[in-house]
Amino acid sequence: MKQVSLKPIMLLTVMLLMVTSACAHRTLSPVTPDQPSATQLQADTVEVMSEAMGRSIKNVVIVPMEYIYFNDAQATRYPVLYLLHGAYGCYSDWPKKTDLNLLANEFGVIIVCPDGQDSWYFDSPIDPTMQFETYVSKELVEYIDSHYRTYANRYMRAITGLSMGGHGALFLAWRHPDVFWSCGSMSGNMDITQFPDSWHIKDRLGEQAANPQRWRDHAVCNQVDRLKNSTLTPAQNIIIDDGLNDIFIKNNIALHEQLVAAGIDHDFTVRPGRHSWDYWVNSLDYHMVFFKKAFDRGLELMNN
């Protein structure tokens, strides 16, 4: 992929954060017709219609600067990272907390932040308006591939997230390895069955006491057999990390041990940190490097 050297004034502009909206599901600042800034050009807020839910969902989409200014007559295509927020969050969380424009530029990747609401990224069996497994793994991916210059190939898609989004990223990737070749989790809740009354999970799955198997079926820790039995090769690229003082550290270590016992390759890191944005913003840098290596390998596989 072509490397672009930005002029100092452009780089300074890129470093400005555009997102100022709160999680009340307002759109981001629109691009003005007279002289839009570089960050405004890089970021879109798009509403994608979900046929599964019968409503539209908001997403932030951030493209590299070269996507806009150096497009090789529309020929250059880009890998995509789907970046998921946590419980009680929204689509604008990540853009507000860290400069995704700079990351998109540095790694040459399109970054998509969907609004997962408090869905846990399930297809809820009790609420037809909460079908977020279908939305993220199918409807949103199809929209992004048809509206942006992406590589419409599993090798060139990654998905990761924090907390609820870390759970969601692995849940979606392991159930849809034909869609996401690379996946990660930061401080993810790997065993939802341990938290029957927390974070609206029972609003998506029903009371655990009345639906124990349903809860087990939707826990990330119970998706490992899908990985072990997958016939897709090469195997998925997996990165998992958590802070030593995080509320989910024990079930992250337990998942790591499950993966080791199953012979499934993965990166697992434990660092100092709590369940906090300081930890997640730092963690995202590691995930970006990990996914960049996967995208480079994926490009080789596509060209062979």
C-alpha positions as semicolon CSV with decimal commas, in nm:
position;residue;x (nm);y (nm);z (nm)
1;M;0,000;0,000;0,000
2;K;0,128;0,346;-0,087
3;Q;0,282;0,542;0,201
4;V;0,179;0,905;0,214
5;S;0,378;1,175;0,388
6;L;0,145;1,441;0,524
7;K;0,244;1,806;0,527
8;P;0,280;1,952;0,878
9;I;-0,031;2,169;0,857
10;M;-0,236;1,873;0,736
11;L;-0,096;1,650;1,011
12;L;-0,187;1,910;1,271
13;T;-0,540;1,919;1,135
14;V;-0,567;1,540;1,141
15;M;-0,476;1,539;1,510
16;L;-0,786;1,736;1,603
17;L;-1,071;1,520;1,726
18;M;-1,396;1,572;1,544
19;V;-1,633;1,381;1,766
20;T;-1,807;1,592;2,028
21;S;-2,144;1,427;2,053
22;A;-2,255;1,242;2,365
23;C;-2,411;0,898;2,378
24;A;-2,758;1,037;2,320
25;H;-2,734;0,909;1,963
26;R;-2,684;1,247;1,800
27;T;-2,495;1,264;1,473
28;L;-2,141;1,395;1,465
29;S;-2,064;1,744;1,338
30;P;-2,150;1,751;0,967
31;V;-1,905;1,846;0,695
32;T;-1,964;2,207;0,595
33;P;-1,985;2,283;0,223
34;D;-1,742;2,577;0,221
35;Q;-1,414;2,439;0,363
36;P;-1,436;2,111;0,558
37;S;-1,150;2,010;0,784
38;A;-0,939;1,703;0,724
39;T;-1,090;1,521;1,021
40;Q;-1,441;1,596;0,898
41;L;-1,354;1,446;0,562
42;Q;-1,206;1,138;0,728
43;A;-1,509;1,061;0,948
44;D;-1,864;0,981;0,844
45;T;-2,166;0,909;1,058
46;V;-2,377;0,669;0,859
47;E;-2,713;0,515;0,935
48;V;-2,742;0,159;0,810
49;M;-3,081;-0,001;0,773
50;S;-3,117;-0,337;0,947
51;E;-3,376;-0,555;0,784
52;A;-3,341;-0,798;1,073
53;M;-3,444;-0,532;1,326
54;G;-3,663;-0,310;1,108
55;R;-3,471;0,004;1,203
56;S;-3,156;0,195;1,117
57;I;-2,840;0,191;1,329
58;K;-2,575;0,465;1,350
59;N;-2,207;0,403;1,294
60;V;-1,891;0,612;1,274
61;V;-1,670;0,527;0,975
62;I;-1,317;0,667;0,963
63;V;-1,100;0,634;0,652
64;P;-0,728;0,703;0,606
65;M;-0,632;1,044;0,470
66;E;-0,489;0,884;0,157
67;Y;-0,832;0,729;0,088
68;I;-0,957;1,084;0,024
69;Y;-0,663;1,261;-0,137
70;F;-0,465;0,982;-0,304
71;N;-0,713;0,733;-0,440
72;D;-0,530;0,597;-0,748
73;A;-0,834;0,660;-0,965
74;Q;-1,054;0,475;-0,713
75;A;-0,838;0,160;-0,738
76;T;-0,677;0,145;-0,392
77;R;-0,864;-0,070;-0,141
78;Y;-0,830;-0,098;0,235
79;P;-0,873;-0,352;0,516
80;V;-1,143;-0,283;0,776
81;L;-1,136;-0,291;1,155
82;Y;-1,472;-0,313;1,332
83;L;-1,425;-0,155;1,676
84;L;-1,695;-0,229;1,937
85;H;-1,791;-0,026;2,245
86;G;-1,886;-0,154;2,590
87;A;-2,207;-0,170;2,793
88;Y;-2,389;0,161;2,844
89;G;-2,181;0,303;2,558
90;C;-2,249;0,405;2,200
91;Y;-2,095;0,441;1,855
92;S;-1,914;0,766;1,938
93;D;-1,728;0,634;2,244
94;W;-1,407;0,527;2,072
95;P;-1,375;0,840;1,853
96;K;-1,415;1,058;2,162
97;K;-1,156;0,872;2,369
98;T;-0,871;0,834;2,119
99;D;-0,765;0,973;1,783
100;L;-0,887;0,710;1,540
101;N;-0,798;0,938;1,250
102;L;-0,429;0,904;1,331
103;L;-0,459;0,527;1,368
104;A;-0,642;0,499;1,035
105;N;-0,362;0,699;0,872
106;E;-0,076;0,514;1,038
107;F;-0,205;0,165;0,965
108;G;-0,386;0,229;0,636
109;V;-0,715;0,087;0,760
110;I;-1,083;0,185;0,759
111;I;-1,221;0,186;1,114
112;V;-1,593;0,124;1,175
113;C;-1,753;0,191;1,515
114;P;-2,107;0,049;1,520
115;D;-2,372;0,140;1,772
116;G;-2,418;-0,188;1,958
117;Q;-2,646;-0,033;2,221
118;D;-2,669;-0,278;2,515
119;S;-2,721;-0,574;2,285
120;W;-2,416;-0,780;2,386
121;Y;-2,394;-0,827;2,009
122;F;-2,639;-1,118;2,026
123;D;-2,940;-1,195;1,815
124;S;-3,179;-1,174;2,108
125;P;-3,426;-1,465;2,111
126;I;-3,677;-1,253;2,305
127;D;-3,644;-0,906;2,152
128;P;-3,677;-0,873;1,772
129;T;-3,539;-0,517;1,787
130;M;-3,206;-0,649;1,918
131;Q;-3,057;-0,862;1,641
132;F;-2,699;-0,739;1,654
133;E;-2,521;-1,060;1,558
134;T;-2,693;-1,045;1,221
135;Y;-2,645;-0,670;1,199
136;V;-2,270;-0,653;1,262
137;S;-2,162;-0,978;1,098
138;K;-2,380;-0,947;0,787
139;E;-2,577;-0,628;0,729
140;L;-2,310;-0,380;0,835
141;V;-2,027;-0,568;0,664
142;E;-2,224;-0,579;0,340
143;Y;-2,297;-0,206;0,365
144;I;-1,934;-0,112;0,429
145;D;-1,809;-0,333;0,145
146;S;-2,061;-0,183;-0,098
147;H;-2,010;0,183;0,000
148;Y;-1,634;0,201;0,070
149;R;-1,324;0,082;-0,114
150;T;-1,259;-0,226;0,097
151;Y;-1,117;-0,568;0,034
152;A;-1,435;-0,775;0,056
153;N;-1,245;-1,071;0,194
154;R;-1,225;-1,237;0,538
155;Y;-0,847;-1,198;0,542
156;M;-0,886;-0,821;0,539
157;R;-1,140;-0,785;0,819
158;A;-1,071;-0,763;1,191
159;I;-1,300;-0,706;1,487
160;T;-1,217;-0,611;1,845
161;G;-1,367;-0,420;2,134
162;L;-1,371;-0,343;2,504
163;S;-1,566;-0,515;2,782
164;M;-1,907;-0,601;2,629
165;G;-1,743;-0,527;2,293
166;G;-1,455;-0,763;2,370
167;H;-1,707;-1,036;2,436
168;G;-1,896;-0,934;2,122
169;A;-1,588;-0,932;1,898
170;L;-1,487;-1,288;1,987
171;F;-1,848;-1,409;1,990
172;L;-1,906;-1,275;1,638
173;A;-1,569;-1,378;1,494
174;W;-1,578;-1,731;1,630
175;R;-1,932;-1,784;1,504
176;H;-1,854;-1,623;1,168
177;P;-1,494;-1,712;1,078
178;D;-1,585;-1,675;0,710
179;V;-1,641;-1,304;0,778
180;F;-1,366;-1,209;1,028
181;W;-1,020;-1,364;0,999
182;S;-0,875;-1,158;1,285
183;C;-1,031;-1,077;1,620
184;G;-0,947;-0,943;1,961
185;S;-1,077;-0,854;2,305
186;M;-0,979;-0,593;2,563
187;S;-1,110;-0,668;2,913
188;G;-1,390;-0,878;2,767
189;N;-1,653;-1,059;2,975
190;M;-1,575;-1,412;2,859
191;D;-1,834;-1,590;3,074
192;I;-2,164;-1,405;3,095
193;T;-2,316;-1,688;3,303
194;Q;-2,127;-1,551;3,606
195;F;-2,325;-1,225;3,592
196;P;-2,698;-1,313;3,574
197;D;-2,823;-0,974;3,694
198;S;-2,576;-0,732;3,534
199;W;-2,555;-0,502;3,232
200;H;-2,894;-0,588;3,075
201;I;-2,785;-0,937;2,969
202;K;-3,108;-1,086;3,100
203;D;-3,302;-0,832;2,893
204;R;-3,152;-0,995;2,584
205;L;-3,162;-1,362;2,689
206;G;-3,430;-1,383;2,958
207;E;-3,370;-1,474;3,321
208;Q;-3,077;-1,713;3,355
209;A;-3,255;-1,939;3,603
210;A;-3,531;-2,003;3,349
211;N;-3,297;-2,025;3,046
212;P;-2,966;-2,177;3,159
213;Q;-2,881;-2,344;2,828
214;R;-2,953;-2,025;2,634
215;W;-2,705;-1,837;2,855
216;R;-2,442;-2,108;2,811
217;D;-2,489;-2,102;2,434
218;H;-2,421;-1,727;2,423
219;A;-2,107;-1,724;2,639
220;V;-1,776;-1,674;2,460
221;C;-1,609;-1,941;2,671
222;N;-1,852;-2,193;2,522
223;Q;-1,762;-2,108;2,161
224;V;-1,415;-2,263;2,177
225;D;-1,529;-2,590;2,020
226;R;-1,634;-2,392;1,713
227;L;-1,271;-2,286;1,671
228;K;-1,139;-2,635;1,731
229;N;-1,378;-2,787;1,476
230;S;-1,346;-2,516;1,211
231;T;-1,237;-2,638;0,869
232;L;-1,136;-2,292;0,748
233;T;-0,763;-2,243;0,699
234;P;-0,548;-2,061;0,786
235;A;-0,684;-2,041;1,140
236;Q;-0,806;-1,712;1,283
237;N;-0,567;-1,457;1,433
238;I;-0,669;-1,399;1,797
239;I;-0,545;-1,140;2,046
240;I;-0,679;-1,120;2,401
241;D;-0,562;-0,898;2,685
242;D;-0,676;-0,783;3,025
243;G;-0,556;-0,573;3,318
244;L;-0,429;-0,736;3,637
245;N;-0,689;-0,548;3,841
246;D;-0,976;-0,587;3,595
247;I;-1,310;-0,728;3,705
248;F;-1,293;-0,997;3,433
249;I;-0,930;-1,105;3,479
250;K;-1,018;-1,450;3,618
251;N;-1,243;-1,549;3,330
252;N;-0,994;-1,411;3,075
253;I;-0,724;-1,633;3,224
254;A;-0,969;-1,924;3,221
255;L;-1,043;-1,867;2,851
256;H;-0,670;-1,851;2,776
257;E;-0,625;-2,187;2,947
258;Q;-0,915;-2,331;2,747
259;L;-0,754;-2,218;2,422
260;V;-0,418;-2,364;2,524
261;A;-0,581;-2,697;2,613
262;A;-0,760;-2,700;2,277
263;G;-0,436;-2,628;2,090
264;I;-0,563;-2,298;1,949
265;D;-0,295;-2,041;1,875
266;H;-0,357;-1,695;2,018
267;D;-0,182;-1,398;2,173
268;F;-0,267;-1,347;2,540
269;T;-0,133;-1,058;2,747
270;V;-0,189;-0,947;3,103
271;R;-0,069;-0,595;3,191
272;P;-0,115;-0,363;3,487
273;G;-0,451;-0,190;3,460
274;R;-0,815;-0,170;3,556
275;H;-1,147;-0,165;3,371
276;S;-1,082;0,184;3,236
277;W;-1,037;0,392;2,924
278;D;-0,671;0,447;3,010
279;Y;-0,619;0,074;2,975
280;W;-0,830;0,034;2,658
281;V;-0,676;0,327;2,468
282;N;-0,331;0,186;2,540
283;S;-0,446;-0,164;2,448
284;L;-0,579;-0,054;2,110
285;D;-0,225;0,033;1,997
286;Y;-0,120;-0,330;2,052
287;H;-0,423;-0,459;1,866
288;M;-0,355;-0,230;1,570
289;V;-0,001;-0,367;1,533
290;F;-0,131;-0,724;1,562
291;F;-0,399;-0,667;1,298
292;K;-0,158;-0,487;1,063
293;K;0,059;-0,799;1,053
294;A;-0,252;-1,009;0,985
295;F;-0,364;-0,777;0,704
296;D;-0,018;-0,792;0,543
297;R;-0,029;-1,172;0,558
298;G;-0,384;-1,171;0,427
299;L;-0,282;-0,963;0,128
300;E;-0,013;-1,218;0,048
301;L;-0,266;-1,502;0,069
302;M;-0,508;-1,318;-0,157
303;N;-0,237;-1,258;-0,418
304;N;-0,105;-1,615;-0,420
